[in-house]
Amino acid sequence: MPRVWIVVLGFFLAGLTGLGAYFLPVFQTAATSTAAPGALPNLNPIEPPTQPFTVLLLGSDDDSKFVPDQLNTQSMILIRVDPVSKQATMLSIPRDLWVQIPNQGWGKISWGYRQGGAPGAIAAVESNFKVHIDDYVWIGLNGLVKLIDKLGGVNLQVTNPVMDDYYPADLNNADDPYGYYRVAVLPGATHMDGIHALQYVRSRHGDVRGDFARSERQQQLLLAIKAEASHLNVADLPSLASAFNGEIKTSMGLDKMRALLTIANEFNGPNVHRVVLVPPYTSEGWAGGQSVVFPDWNQIRPLVHQTFS
């Protein structure tokens, strides 16, 4: 996978907003330069997309507790981009949503990836939400930490504090992947490195709003990553690309990603819509002997049809 392709994928996780203003000139310059060993590839101008498209963003805990390629998705965000109206929508899908998973039966929607990889996760979302998904992007824990650190950290306005006495001490900790420690993120403006940003969006305990609050924090982090991307220059690209090393997987082709760069700068804050499936769209309960989130499809599907059709 070309290094520049990996860099672009990292920034796609920022929600497709604000990329083109800085990076498109870099790629256009590369396209007119004479290619040399190790240089950026020659990127010829192509027509930008004109039809709406969807991308499923997937994030997994991939520490040593889990068998490689048999991972649950801890984060699922469906993004729809309309190049004509310059509108983008982010829909956070609760990982504990109790659904029918194709070829697997009833279970949490996060299990779709564990049993069937990205195709399994896509099938679970498409069949239940009645949407079509064009592509996916997956990232692991270390990939997210490295991305943020290579950006120099992110600035966040913490409005939903985190007090977690049981945060998993499993990142790069093969000796005791089931350990834990205390995490506290206080309200107010703060600058976070990769580890602390991961703690902010991954923590599940000590928050009365549970996964709903975590979904909001994840969307907030995506937008913070986008803001930091504008501070990079071309000299940063090689070191940023080297950070990922298998921590990102995707179905998107290079041509489509290049096309996205031609329109991404036209998406701004008011045109990026954020949707979290809080009650009454969902309710908490028990199924299969475990805590789950039940969907109210009579309310969810009209909402999805309105924003994703």
N, C-alpha and C positions, 0 to 999 in steps of 0.2 A: 504493500500500500504506500503510495507516494507520501513523503513527509508533509508537503503542503496540504494534501487531502486530509491528513489527520488534524492539522491545525484548523482547517475550515470546519471540520466536524466538531471540534471543541467549541468553537464559537456558535455553531448552530444550536448548541445547548442553551445559549443565552436567549433563546426565544425568537431568533431571526430578526431582531430589531437593532438598528444602529450599526450594522456591519459595513455596509457598502460605502459609506462616506469616507472611511479611512482605507479599507483594504482594496476596494476596486481600483483606485489609482495604482496601487502596488502591483496588482496583477496585470493591469494594462501596460505598465512599464515593462514588466517581464515579457509580455507578449511581443514587444517591439525590440527586445534586446537579442543579441546573438547568444545562442545557447552555449554553455560551457559545462564541463563536468561538475556535477554537484549544484548547478544553478537551478533556479526555479524553472519549471517546464514552460514551454511555449504555449500560451493560452490564447487562441484566436477568438475574436468576438463571435458570440452566438446570440440568437434571439432569446430574450427573456421569456419565461413562461407567462401565459395569459389565462390559463384555467386554474381555478382553485385546486389546492392539493392538501393532503393531510400527512402528518408525520407523527408516529408514536415514539415518545421519549421514554426510555426504560432505564431505571437505576437499580442495581442489585448490591446487596451485601455479598462480597466475594472473598471473605477472609477464610482462614484455615478451618473454620467449623463446617464449611460446605464442600461438597464434592464438586470439582470444576464442571461447568456446563450443566449442573443440576441445581440452579439457583432460583430462588423466588425473586420477584421484582418488588423492591421496597417502595419504589416510586414509579408511577405511570402518569404521564401527562400527554394528552392528545392535543396536537397543535394543528390548526387549520389556517392556511394563508390564502388570501384572495389578492392576486397581483393587480387586478383592475381597480377594485375599491380601496386598496391599500389597507385592508383590515386583517388583523390576526387575532385568533382566539386560543386561549390556553384552558383546557379542561383537565383538572386533576381528578384522577380516578382512585378512590380509596382502595388500598391494597387488600383490605379484608372484605371487600364487597362479595357477597354470597351469590354465586351465579352458576349457571350451567356452562361447563367448559366442553367444547366439542371433543368428542372421543375420550373424555375423561369422566364425565358425570358432574355432580354437584361439588363445588369447592370454592375456595377463595380465588378471586380473579388473579392474584399474584402467583398461583400455582401453574397457570398456563405456561409461563416461561420455563418453569422447572421441568415439566414433562415434555414440552414440545419446542423449547427454544423460542426464538423470536416468532416463527410462524404460529406456535401455540398461543403466545400472548396476543398476537394480532387477531387470530381466530376468535379468542375469547371476547375481545373488545368489539369486533365487527358483529358477531352473532347476537350479543346482548344489547349493544347500543344502536344497532342497525345503521352503522356508518361504514364507509369504505376507507381503508387505510392504504396510502400509496407507498410509504416507506417507514423505516424505523431507525432509531439510533439508540444504542445501549452503552452505558458507562458503568464502571465499577467504582468502589470506594476510593482506591488509590488514584484512579484517573481523575476524579473530581478534586481531590486534595492537591494533586500535582498541577492541574489546570489553574486553580486559584492561586497557588504559590507562584507559579510562573507569571501570573498577572500582577503580582505584588500585593495580593490580598484584595478584599472587597470592602466597600463602605456600606453599612446597613443602619437603618433606623429601627431599632428593636422596639416594637410596640407590644409584642407577645413574649414576655420573659420565659426562660426555661430554668427549671429547678429539678434536676434529675439525679437521684441517688444511685441509680442502677444503669448508668450509661456503659455500654459494652466496651471493654478494653481489649478489642480483638484485632485492631489494625496493626499488621506486622508483628503479631504476638502469637507465634505458633506454640510457645510453651504453655500458655494458659489462655486459649481463645474464649473461654467462658467466664473470664474475670470481668470485673466492672469497677467503676469509680464515679465520683460525684462531678457533675457538670452544672455550672450556674452561668446563665447569660442574663444580665440585668437590663432593664429598659434604658433607652437612650441611644444616641448616635455612637457608633463604634466601628473600628476597623478590624477585620478578622483575617487571619491567615487561613490556609486550607484546612488544618485540623479543627480550628474553632468554628469555621463556617460549616464543616461537616457535622460537628456536634449540634449546631443550631438547627440544622434541617433534619437531622436523623433522630434526635431525642424523642422518645415516646412517653416517658413517665413524668409524673408530676404536673401534667397539664390537663385541666378539667375538660378541655375540648378535644383531647386525644389526637387522632390522626387528621381531623379536620384542620386543626391549628397547624399541624406539621405540613399539610398540603399548602397552606397559605405561605408558610415560611419557605418552602421549596420554590414557589413561584417568585417570591420576593428575591431569593438568591439568584435565580436566572436573570432577572432584570439588573441586579447588581453586577453580575459577571459582564453583561452587555456594556454597562457603563465603563468598566475598567478596560474593556477591549480597545476603546478609542485612544488609550494612552500609549499603545505599543508603537514601535517603529519596525522597519524591515529587518534591522539587525537582531531583533528579538525572535524572529521566526524559527531559526534552527533550534535554539534551546527550548522553545515552547513545544515544537514538534516532537523532540526527543522525550518529552515527559510522558507520553501516552503508552507506547510500547505494549500494545495489545489490550489496553484498558478501554478501548472504544471499538464497537462493532457497528456496522451499518449496511443497509441495502442500497443506499443512495449512490448513484454514479457520479463521477467527477464532472461530467457535462452539466448535470442538473444542479450540482452545487455551484458551479461557475455561474449558471444562469441566475441562481438566487442572489448572488452578490450584486447583480446589476439592478436589483429592485429593493434590497434589504434596507438601504438608507432612507427609503420613502415611508417606512413604517415608524411611527412615533408613538409616544405615550398614550394619547387619547385614542389611538386606533388599535391598541392592544388590549383585548378584553380578557379578564381573568374570571374563571368559573370554578367554584368549589362546591361539591355536592353535600352541603350541610343539610340538616333537617329543614323542611319536610321532605326533601328529595330522598333522604335516607334515614334509617333508624338503627340503633344498636340492639343486639339480641344475641341469642345462642343457637347454634346449629352444629351438628356433628361433634358435640361435646366441647365446643370452643366458642370464644367471643367472636362475633362477626358483625358485618354491617349489611343490613337488608336494604335493597333498592326499592323505591316506589316507581316502577317503570311508567305508570300513568302520568307521572309528573316529569320524570327524567327524559323520556323519549321526545315529548314535545319541545323541551328546552334544547335538546341536542339537535333536533330537526331545525329549530329556529336559528341556531348558531353555526351548524355544520353542514347545512344543505345549500 
